[in-house]
Amino acid sequence: MPTVLNDPARPAPTAFDRTAADARYVAGFYGLEHDDLERFRWMGLRGRIEFEPRAEPGFAELRVWSGFHDLRQRLTVEAGGPPESFELPHGWWTVSVPVPAGCGAMILRADRQLPPSARPGDERQLAVRVAAPRTHCDAARHRTVAGQLRNAVLNTREGLEGRAELASTPTNLGIDMYGVCNVKPPCVYCDWDFAKALEKDDVEAPFNLDTLGDYGPFFENAASLVNCSIGEPFMMKDFDALLDAFGDGNKLVEMTTNGQILTDRNIGRLLGRRIELYVSLDAATAATYAKLRNDTFDRILANLRRLIAAKGGRGGLPRIHLVFMPMRVNRHELDGFVDLCADLDADRFVLRPLNEIGDELDWTRAGHHFVYSRERLDFDTLVRLSARAAARCRRRGVPFSNQLDFGGEMEPIYRRAFDEALA
């Protein structure tokens, strides 16, 4: 276990950190499962959760997933006071209720089950997924969580009504954390100079707690953050304070790293946080990795093994997604990459296409002459590789995310080609 967890340089624990305590599923729930985001239990129409009573008033919160897209499903929570009813947007959301002193249980009631068509082959009575039930004494946290859910409900309703002007703010916010990278020269497929030229004077713009304050309700109401910057976030000076602010604000954070500086200290910064960490590898061997970046492949694997072991394997926090972009130089390692994901117990294998760019990148690295336009694969080849990856992931028990298929008008064409290739 990394020793950094007791690092005296870390900020003092918040009221939530100091007072949070886990609660217990008691009745009305099925066994433990996990999806892309949470370890959870399915609940029928009614469930009971118990916790240690407190001598002072506090709050109970839990993560709830609804499969309805139209706000038709409600969850009522009774925790020692008047019942509170919540409209549930689709997906995962945090529900928080006040708990009076001396209360040791909450009763959950859903007003409708998922239709059988939404759970083919599953004969259980399923209403909602429930995760991370706990109590705490942080009033600011309760206000934040309650505000995010209100905004999400309003955002969903305004979308359903086709409003052109919104009173709500987006539930997902793109952020630009850091514009400097530790890989020099850059990865062979990274159009670094072009991207930095577009940023102009903003390339050195700070991203800190003041930035979050400037975002105002856009940050406060967002339930998830996606770091869109071209840079390595673990090089940031104020990284700890930002991670704490994200956690205090109940944010799910997506960020990408090259994994080369996942030191014990940085591993300790991540443990237990709701972070989706995408690690760019693109190779199953050190020899191929060196043709794309440098000679740090074995160190990265050692870093990943320590991180995944420290978080308790697949399903623990943070989630670890290993990224593979198929190119001519690495396409022969696709099967090996799936096997590597299985060996590491990664949370997900992510297949991501190499996009068309304006520049012609030309590098020679580790004896390989990399010319960007020649490395890009045609669509039919990508379809067949993605089908092969999907099939091998199923055999190895590795969750698979195929970013070649983002839906839209391309989806029917893609699905047909994918199915043909898979057959």
N, C-alpha and C positions, 0 to 999 in steps of 0.2 A: 504493500500500500504506500503510495507516495507520501513522504513526510511533510509536503507542503501544506497539507490540510490544516496544520497548526501554525502556518506562516504568520509571524507577528506583523508583517507589513500589510496583511489583508485588512480591509475596512472592518469596523466593529459590526457584529451581527445586528440585523434589524430586529424590530419587535416581532416580526413574523418568525424569523429564524430562532429567536430565543424562546418562543412560546408554542411553536407548532408541535402537535402531537398526533400520531396516527390514530385513526378510528378503525373499528372492526365490523366487517360484514357479519350479520347475525342470522338473518332470515330473508328469503325471497330472492336469493342470488344463485347463479350457477357457478361453475368452477372458473379458475383463473385462466384467462386467455390474453393474447396481445395482438395488436394490429400495428400499423406503421408508427403510431404516435404514443400509444398508452398500453400499459398492462391493466386489464379491466375485468369486470365480471358483468355478464348479462343479468338484467333484472326483469322479472315479470311485471305485472301491474302494481305490485306493492313490495316494498323492502324495508328492512329495519337495520339501522347501523347504530352501534353503541360506542361510547367513548368515556374516558374518565371524567367525572364531574369536576368542575372548577369552583373555587371559592368566590370567584368574581365573574361577571358577565364576559362573554367572549363571542366567538363566531365559529360556525361550522361551514366548511366548503368542500366541494367535491367536483370532479370533472364528469360531465354528462355528455353522451353522444346520442344524437337523434338522427334517424334515417329519413325524416320528413323534410321536404324542401319548401313547404308552404306555411309554416308556423301552425299547422293543425295540431301538433302534439304539445301537451302541457305537462309539467311536472309540479306537483304540490309537495312542499316540504314542511313538516311540522316538527319543531325542535323546542318544546317547552313553552311555546308561545302561540300566538295566532298562526294558523297555516298560511304559508306564502305560496302563491301560484306563479309559475314562470312559463312564458312561451319559449319554445326551444327552436332556435335556428338549426339548420342542417349542420352536422359535424360535431366536433368537440367544443364544449364551452364550460366555463367554470361558473358554478352556482354557489352563492354565499348567503347565509342567513344568520341573524343574531341568535345567540344561545344564552338564556338566563343562568345565573349562578345556580349550581346544584343539579342542572339538567345533565343526563348521561346518555341520551338516545335521540335519534331523529327517525321519523317515519317518512318514507318516500312513496308517492302515489303517482303513477302515470295514467293518463286518461285514455290511451289507446295503444294497442300492440302494433308491431310491424305487420303488414299483410303477408300472407304466405308467399306471394310472388317475390317479395324482397328477401326471402330466406329459403330458397328452394332446397329441398332435402332435409331441412331442419324442422323437426316436429315440436321443438320447445316453444313455450309461450314467451316471446321476447318483446320487450317494450323499449328499453334504453340500455346503453352500456354505462357503467359507473366505474370511475377510477379515482385513486388518490383521495379517499375521504379522510379528513383531518380537522382538528380544531386549532384555534389560535386566539390571540388577544390583540391583534393588530388592526385597529379601526381604519387606518389609512388603506391597508390592503383590502379590507371589506369594501370600502367605497370605490376603490379602483376596479375590483372584480365586478361589482354591481353595475358600475358605469359602462364597462365593456359589454356586458350582456345586454343592457338597455340599448346601446348603440347598435349592436349586431341585430337585434330584433327590428329596430327602426330601419336599418340599412336593408334588411331582407324585405320588409314591408314596402319600402319605397321602390325597390326593384320590382316586386310583384305588381305594383301599381303603375309601373312605367314612368316614374317621376323623372323629369328632365333636370330639376334642381333638387338637391338633396340637403336635408337638415342633418343627416348622419355623416360620419366620416368613414373612409375605407377601413375594413377590419384587418387588412394586410397592408403593411407599409414597407416599401423598399428604402433601404438606407445605404449610405456609401461610407464605410468605416475607415478604410485606409488605402492609400494609393502607392505604397512602397512594397517591394517584394524582396525576399532574400535569395531568390534564384537568379544568379548572374553568371553568364548571359541568360536571358529568359528561356522558358520552355520553347522548343522549336516551333510549336504551332501558335504561340502567343504573339499577337500583333501589338506588342508593348509600345513601341514608339508611336504608332498611329493613335492608340488609345490615349496615351499621355498628351499628345499634341491636341486632341480634342478637349482635354480637361483644362488646357491653357493655365491661367493663373490659379485655378482651383486645385491643381494637382497637390499642393501643400495645404489645402484648407483643413483646419482641425475638425475632428469629430470627437466631441466630449459631452459632458453632462449639460453644458450650456446649449449645445446643439439640440439635445433632447428637449430642453425647456423651450427653445425657439419653435419646435414642432407643435407645441401646445396640444390641442385635442387630437391631432393626427397621431401623435405618439401615445397619448393617454388612452385613447379608445382602441388602438390597434391591438388585436389579440396575437398577431404574429408579425415578425420582422424578417425580411430577406436582405442579407448583405449583398449588394450588387457591385461592390468595388472590385477593381482589378489590383489586388495587393494581398499581402499575407497578414491576417488580423492578429496573429500572435506576436507580431513585432510592435504592437501598439503600446505606448507608454501608460495610458490610462485604462488598460483592458479590464483590470479587476473591477474598477468602479463602474464601468459600463455594464459588465456582466451582472453586477449586483443590481444596477438600475433596471436591467431587463427582467431579472428575477423578481424584484419588488413589484414591478409593473405587470407581473403575470404574463410575460411574453413567451411565445414559442419562437426561437431564433434559428434561422437557417444561415449557415456560413460555410465557406469553402476554404480549405487549407491544402498546402502541398505535403503536410505531415512531417517536414524535415526538422521542425523545432518543437515537436511534441515532447518536451522534456518532462521530468517528474513534476516540476513546478507548474507547467502548463496543463498537465494531466489533472493535477489537483484543482486547478481553476475550473475544470469542466465537470467534475464528478457531481452527479445529482441534479444537474441543470437541464432544463428543457431546451436542449440544443440539438438540431439536426446538423451533424458535421459531415460535410462532403469532402472526401479525401481523394485528390486527383492522383491516380497511380498510372493507369493506362498501360500497364505491363505486368506480366506474371514472373519475370526473371530480371535479375540485375543487369544482364547484358542488354536487353531491350530497353529497360528504363534509362540506361546510360545514353542511348541513342536519342532519347527525348529530352532528358534533363542533365543528369550528372551521376555520380557514383554513390548516392546516399540510399539506395534501395534497401539494403539489408538493415540499415539503421532505422528506416521508416517502419519496416515490418516489426522490429523489436519494440519501437514506440507503440505501435498499434496493439501488439500483444499485451503490453503492460496496461494500456488504457482499457482495453476490452475486459481484461481480467479484473481490473480495479472496479469497473462499473457493474460487474456481475454477469457478463456475457450478453447475449442477444436479448434485447428488450429493456436493458438497463439504460440509465441516462449518463451521458448523452448518447443519442443514436448515431451509429457510425455507418455511413454509406460510402462504399468504394466505387469510384468512377472509372469507367473504361470507355475511351473514344476510339472506335475501330478505325485503323488506317492501314495502308499497305505494310508499314513497318511492323505492326503488332497484331494483325488479324490472325496470325497463326497461334497466338497465345490466348485466344478467347476462352477455350475450354479450360486452360490452366488458370485463367483469372477467376472463373467460376469456382474452381477447386480451391483457389487461394481464399476466396470469400468464405467458403465452407470451413476451411481449416482455421481461419481467424475467428470464426463465429461472428462475422459482420452482420449488421442489421439488414443490409440491403446491397444488392449489386445494381448499379445504375449504368445503363447503356446510353451514351450521349453522342450524337453525331458531330462530326467535324464540319462546322458551318462554312459557307462561302464568305470570303473576306475580300477587301479591296486590294490589299498588297500581295505581292508574291514573296513569301518568306523562303529563304534559301540558306540552309545551314549544313555544315558538316560536323557531326559530333559522334564520337566513339566509332569512327570509321564509316558511318552511314551518311550519305548525301541526302538530306531531307529537303525536298521541294514541295511546298504546300499544295500546289495545284495537282501534282502527281500523286500525292498521298491520299487525297480525298477519294472515297469509294462511291460508285454509282448507286442509285437508289435500290435497284434489284439486289445488288450484293448486300447492302445494308439490311434489307428485309430478310434475306436468308441468314445472315449472321445473327440478327435479333431473334429469329425463330430458333436457331440452334442454341442461343444463350438461354432462351425461355425453357426449352426442353431440358437442357442440362441443369438449370437452376431447380426445376421440379425434381429431377432425380437426386440432386444433392441437398434438397431442402433449404435452398437459399431464396429468400424473397427477392423479387425481380421488379425493377422499374425501367421501362423502356421509353426514353425521352425522344425517340424517333417519332413516336405516335402521340402527339399532343391533342388529337381530336380535330374538330372543325370539319370542313368539307373534304379534307383529305382522308378522314377516318375510314369511310366505307371502302375506298380504294386500297388503303393500307391493310385493313383487316382481311380483305379478300386475298391480297398477295401474301400476307403473313400466313394465313391458313393453308394456302397452297404450298408454301415453302415448308411449313411444319409437317404437312402430310407426306 
